[in-house]
Amino acid sequence: MLTPFAIGLVLSAALLHAGWNALLRGGTDRAQSMLVMNIAVGVAGLAMLAVAGLPSSAAVYVVASGVLHLIYNALLVLMYRSGDLGETYPVARGTSPALVALGGSLFAGEWMGLMASVGIGLVCTGIFMLAAARAGRLHAMNLPAALATGVSIAAYTIVDGFGVRASGNWVAYVGGIFAFFLVMPLWYLARRRFAMFVMSPVEVAKAASGGLISLAAYGAIIWAMQTGSMGAVSALRETSVLFAALLGAIFLGERLTGLRIAACCVIAAGAACVGWHF
């Protein structure tokens, strides 16, 4: 069950999540930015493991989640190569709440009540309204990448919902997941692609900040899923599209139309239903 504190924490995580996506989208080279993010997150993950120990009871979940997160990161880079934050982000995030709720119901017995189901439906509807507002500009290559990104989000969320409960220690579990992110820089080093590590100090600082923000955001989600319904947590997290729309308009020069504002209101109403139910 989600407490008011947990709901507030998940909504704060949604803001942080939109923030690091805005940093990635605004980077000069998204692949390089993602590489630096992974290094920052991986080092932080190792530090967490040094403090909390290894999540040995959930090792299978950690490896599965780590692989899914690497796939997710690769899809993000592909998605943002030519798509705006406000264009692709809603599609990616909109596919996951219903899938997570379905997975939680089928595999964890987390059946939703009427109000929570309505809330998740409103969140998904509002997110796809945001996508529809940009439908005329949605590139054909972006749509498959955005949908695949959404499926990967749902997959790692469900895995992590089970994994954190099996681990019994959310700090160790989060550390294990994010230490896995060092696979990407090690892969570049093994292939002698040293040029990928050459970036300006400003870009390095921006990307590293985005990585640490992403760790804080998802760490809060992991903590909430220890006892909260995976579907409810996912729906509240995806209110990040509200913040992404605002950040895209303010910092990336993306247009905020009346339809997008209406969609944001629908999402907010859905989040209120989920929060009120719990």
C-alpha positions as CSV (number, residue, x, y, z in Angstrom):
1,M,0.0,0.0,0.0
2,L,1.3,3.5,-0.9
3,T,1.5,5.9,2.0
4,P,1.2,9.7,1.3
5,F,5.0,9.9,1.8
6,A,5.5,7.2,-0.8
7,I,3.2,9.0,-3.3
8,G,5.0,12.2,-2.8
9,L,8.4,10.5,-3.3
10,V,7.2,8.8,-6.5
11,L,6.0,12.1,-7.9
12,S,9.3,13.7,-7.0
13,A,11.0,10.9,-8.8
14,A,8.8,11.6,-11.8
15,L,10.2,15.2,-11.9
16,L,13.7,13.9,-11.6
17,H,13.2,11.4,-14.3
18,A,11.9,14.0,-16.8
19,G,14.9,16.1,-15.8
20,W,17.5,13.6,-16.8
21,N,15.7,12.8,-20.0
22,A,15.8,16.5,-20.8
23,L,19.6,16.5,-20.1
24,L,20.1,13.5,-22.4
25,R,17.9,15.0,-25.2
26,G,19.7,18.3,-25.0
27,G,23.2,16.8,-25.1
28,T,25.5,17.4,-28.1
29,D,26.1,13.7,-28.7
30,R,23.4,11.4,-27.1
31,A,25.6,8.3,-27.3
32,Q,28.4,10.0,-25.5
33,S,26.1,11.5,-23.0
34,M,24.6,8.1,-22.2
35,L,28.1,6.7,-21.8
36,V,29.0,9.3,-19.2
37,M,25.7,8.8,-17.4
38,N,26.4,5.1,-17.2
39,I,29.9,5.7,-15.8
40,A,28.5,8.0,-13.1
41,V,25.6,5.7,-12.3
42,G,27.9,2.6,-12.3
43,V,30.4,4.1,-9.9
44,A,27.6,5.2,-7.6
45,G,26.2,1.7,-7.7
46,L,29.6,0.2,-6.7
47,A,29.6,2.7,-3.7
48,M,26.2,1.5,-2.7
49,L,27.3,-2.1,-2.8
50,A,30.3,-1.3,-0.7
51,V,28.0,0.1,2.0
52,A,25.0,-2.4,1.7
53,G,26.7,-5.5,0.5
54,L,25.7,-7.8,-2.4
55,P,22.0,-8.6,-3.0
56,S,22.9,-12.3,-3.4
57,S,19.3,-13.5,-2.8
58,A,18.2,-11.5,-5.8
59,A,21.2,-12.0,-8.1
60,V,19.0,-13.3,-11.0
61,Y,16.8,-10.3,-10.9
62,V,19.8,-7.9,-10.8
63,V,21.3,-9.4,-13.9
64,A,17.9,-9.5,-15.7
65,S,17.2,-5.9,-14.8
66,G,20.8,-4.8,-15.7
67,V,20.4,-6.3,-19.2
68,L,17.0,-4.7,-19.7
69,H,18.3,-1.3,-18.5
70,L,21.1,-1.5,-21.1
71,I,18.6,-2.3,-23.8
72,Y,16.4,0.6,-22.6
73,N,19.4,3.0,-22.7
74,A,20.3,2.0,-26.2
75,L,16.7,2.5,-27.3
76,L,16.7,6.0,-25.7
77,V,19.7,7.0,-27.7
78,L,18.0,5.8,-30.9
79,M,14.7,7.4,-30.0
80,Y,16.3,10.9,-29.3
81,R,18.5,11.0,-32.4
82,S,15.7,12.8,-34.3
83,G,12.7,13.0,-32.0
84,D,11.8,15.8,-29.7
85,L,11.5,15.1,-26.0
86,G,7.8,16.0,-26.1
87,E,7.3,13.9,-29.2
88,T,8.8,10.6,-28.3
89,Y,8.9,10.6,-24.5
90,P,5.0,10.4,-24.1
91,V,4.9,7.4,-26.4
92,A,7.6,5.5,-24.6
93,R,6.2,6.2,-21.1
94,G,2.5,5.7,-22.2
95,T,3.0,2.1,-23.1
96,S,4.3,1.0,-19.7
97,P,1.7,1.7,-16.9
98,A,-1.0,-0.7,-18.3
99,L,1.6,-3.4,-19.0
100,V,3.1,-3.1,-15.5
101,A,-0.4,-3.2,-14.0
102,L,-1.2,-6.3,-16.0
103,G,2.0,-8.0,-15.1
104,G,1.6,-7.2,-11.4
105,S,-2.0,-8.6,-11.5
106,L,-1.1,-11.8,-13.3
107,F,2.2,-12.6,-11.6
108,A,2.0,-10.9,-8.1
109,G,-1.8,-11.0,-7.5
110,E,-1.9,-7.2,-7.3
111,W,-5.4,-6.8,-8.7
112,M,-6.5,-3.2,-9.1
113,G,-9.7,-1.7,-7.6
114,L,-12.0,0.4,-9.8
115,M,-10.6,3.8,-8.9
116,A,-7.0,2.7,-9.4
117,S,-7.9,1.1,-12.7
118,V,-9.6,4.3,-13.8
119,G,-6.6,6.3,-12.7
120,I,-4.2,4.2,-14.7
121,G,-6.5,4.4,-17.7
122,L,-6.5,8.2,-17.5
123,V,-2.8,8.4,-17.2
124,C,-2.3,6.2,-20.3
125,T,-5.0,8.2,-22.2
126,G,-3.4,11.5,-21.3
127,I,0.0,10.3,-22.3
128,F,-1.2,9.2,-25.7
129,M,-3.0,12.5,-26.1
130,L,0.4,14.1,-25.7
131,A,1.7,11.8,-28.4
132,A,-1.2,12.6,-30.7
133,A,-0.6,16.3,-30.3
134,R,2.7,15.7,-32.1
135,A,1.5,12.9,-34.4
136,G,2.0,15.1,-37.5
137,R,5.7,15.3,-36.7
138,L,6.3,11.9,-35.4
139,H,9.0,10.3,-37.6
140,A,8.4,6.8,-38.8
141,M,11.8,5.6,-37.3
142,N,11.0,7.2,-33.9
143,L,7.7,5.4,-33.4
144,P,9.0,1.8,-33.3
145,A,11.9,2.9,-31.0
146,A,9.5,4.7,-28.7
147,L,7.2,1.8,-28.5
148,A,10.1,-0.7,-27.9
149,T,11.4,1.7,-25.2
150,G,8.0,1.5,-23.5
151,V,8.0,-2.3,-23.5
152,S,11.5,-2.3,-22.0
153,I,10.4,0.1,-19.3
154,A,7.5,-2.2,-18.4
155,A,9.8,-5.3,-18.4
156,Y,12.5,-3.9,-16.1
157,T,9.8,-2.4,-13.8
158,I,8.1,-5.8,-13.3
159,V,11.5,-7.5,-12.8
160,D,12.5,-4.9,-10.2
161,G,9.2,-5.1,-8.4
162,F,9.9,-8.8,-7.7
163,G,13.6,-8.3,-7.3
164,V,13.6,-5.7,-4.6
165,R,11.1,-7.8,-2.6
166,A,13.3,-10.9,-2.9
167,S,16.5,-9.0,-1.9
168,G,15.2,-7.6,1.3
169,N,17.5,-4.7,1.0
170,W,16.6,-2.0,-1.5
171,V,19.9,-0.1,-1.3
172,A,21.9,-3.3,-2.2
173,Y,19.4,-4.1,-5.0
174,V,19.7,-0.6,-6.5
175,G,23.4,-0.7,-6.2
176,G,23.6,-4.0,-8.0
177,I,21.4,-2.8,-10.9
178,F,23.4,0.4,-11.4
179,A,26.8,-1.2,-11.0
180,F,25.8,-3.3,-14.0
181,F,25.8,-0.1,-16.1
182,L,29.6,-0.2,-16.2
183,V,29.2,-2.9,-18.9
184,M,28.7,-0.2,-21.5
185,P,32.0,1.8,-20.9
186,L,33.9,-1.5,-20.5
187,W,32.5,-2.6,-23.8
188,Y,33.7,0.6,-25.5
189,L,37.2,0.2,-23.9
190,A,37.4,-3.4,-25.0
191,R,36.7,-2.3,-28.6
192,R,39.3,0.5,-28.3
193,R,36.7,3.2,-29.0
194,F,38.5,5.7,-26.9
195,A,37.1,8.7,-28.9
196,M,33.8,8.1,-27.2
197,F,35.3,9.2,-23.9
198,V,36.5,12.6,-25.3
199,M,34.0,15.3,-24.3
200,S,34.1,18.8,-23.1
201,P,34.1,19.3,-19.3
202,V,30.7,21.1,-19.6
203,E,29.1,18.1,-21.4
204,V,30.7,15.6,-19.0
205,A,29.3,17.5,-16.0
206,K,25.9,17.8,-17.6
207,A,25.7,14.1,-18.4
208,A,27.2,13.0,-15.1
209,S,24.6,15.1,-13.3
210,G,21.9,13.5,-15.4
211,G,23.1,10.0,-14.5
212,L,23.1,10.7,-10.7
213,I,19.6,12.3,-11.1
214,S,18.4,9.1,-12.8
215,L,19.8,7.0,-10.0
216,A,18.0,9.1,-7.4
217,A,14.8,8.9,-9.4
218,Y,14.8,5.2,-9.9
219,G,16.1,4.5,-6.4
220,A,12.9,6.1,-5.1
221,I,10.8,4.0,-7.4
222,I,12.5,0.8,-6.2
223,W,12.0,1.8,-2.6
224,A,8.3,2.4,-3.2
225,M,7.8,-1.0,-5.0
226,Q,8.9,-2.8,-1.8
227,T,5.4,-2.6,-0.5
228,G,3.4,-0.6,-3.1
229,S,1.6,-2.0,-6.1
230,M,3.8,-2.1,-9.1
231,G,0.9,-0.8,-11.3
232,A,0.2,2.2,-9.0
233,V,3.8,3.1,-8.7
234,S,4.3,2.9,-12.5
235,A,1.3,5.1,-13.2
236,L,2.4,7.7,-10.7
237,R,5.9,7.6,-12.1
238,E,4.7,8.2,-15.6
239,T,3.3,11.6,-14.6
240,S,6.9,12.5,-15.5
241,V,5.5,13.3,-19.0
242,L,3.9,16.4,-17.4
243,F,7.3,17.6,-16.3
244,A,8.9,16.6,-19.6
245,A,6.4,18.7,-21.5
246,L,7.2,21.7,-19.3
247,L,10.9,21.2,-19.4
248,G,10.9,20.6,-23.2
249,A,9.1,23.9,-23.6
250,I,11.2,25.9,-21.1
251,F,14.7,24.6,-21.9
252,L,14.6,23.0,-25.3
253,G,12.3,25.4,-27.1
254,E,9.6,22.9,-27.8
255,R,6.0,24.1,-28.3
256,L,3.4,23.7,-25.6
257,T,0.0,23.6,-27.3
258,G,-3.5,23.7,-25.9
259,L,-4.0,20.0,-26.6
260,R,-0.8,19.1,-24.7
261,I,-2.0,21.2,-21.8
262,A,-5.3,19.3,-21.8
263,A,-3.5,16.0,-21.9
264,C,-1.4,17.0,-18.9
265,C,-4.7,17.8,-17.0
266,V,-6.0,14.3,-17.9
267,I,-2.7,12.7,-16.6
268,A,-2.9,14.8,-13.4
269,A,-6.5,13.6,-12.9
270,G,-5.4,10.0,-13.4
271,A,-2.6,10.4,-10.9
272,A,-5.0,11.8,-8.4
273,C,-7.3,8.8,-8.8
274,V,-4.4,6.4,-8.2
275,G,-3.2,8.4,-5.2
276,W,-6.6,8.8,-3.7
277,H,-7.3,5.1,-4.0
278,F,-4.2,4.3,-2.1
